[in-house]
Amino acid sequence: MFEPTADSLHAILAKVPELVWKASLDRHIERTEKLIQYTKHSKKRAKHEKQLKLLQSLKN
């Protein structure tokens, strides 16, 4: 059975903020895609599209 050590626990906890960031970014991308889909006003849609490009660039 796996016995956690201080080093292994530290390594796991060090990855938590990165995983939370990625999950939050994915959620924002999905929300922005839905906003683009349902926005009828062209200026607002352009604003959402610009925001989506920024979010996608942050993800990569």
N, C-alpha and C positions, 0 to 999 in steps of 0.2 A: 504494500500500500504506500501511496505517496505521503511523505512527511514534509509538510511545508517548513521551510527555513526562513529566517529573517530576510535573506537575499531574494528568495523566490517571491515572497510576499511583497517586498519592495518593488520588484520588477513588475508584478501584476498591477499593483496600485499606481505605478508610474504610467501605465497605459490607459488608465481610466479616463483622464481628461481628454486624451486623443479620441477615444471611442465615443465619449459624450459629444465632443465637437462634431465628429463625423455624422452621428445620428441626428443632431440638431440641424446640420447643414442639409442633410437629405430631406428632412421634414420641411425646411424652408424652400428647397427646390421644388418639392411636390406642391406646396401651397402656391408658389408663384406660377407654376405651370397651370394650375386650376384657375388662378386669377386671370391669366392670359386667355384661357379658353372661354371664360364667361364674361370678359370685359368687352363691351361694344364700342366704347369711345376710343377712337384711334390714338389720342395723345396718352391716355391712361394705359392703353395696351402697350404702346411704345416704351413707356416708363417701366412697366413690368418686364418687358422683354430685355431691356437694358439691365435690370436688376438680376434677371435669370442668367444672363451671360456672365455677370460678375460672380454670382454664386457658383456657377459651374467652373469658372476659372479658379476659384478658391478651393474647390474640391480636387482639381487636378494639381 
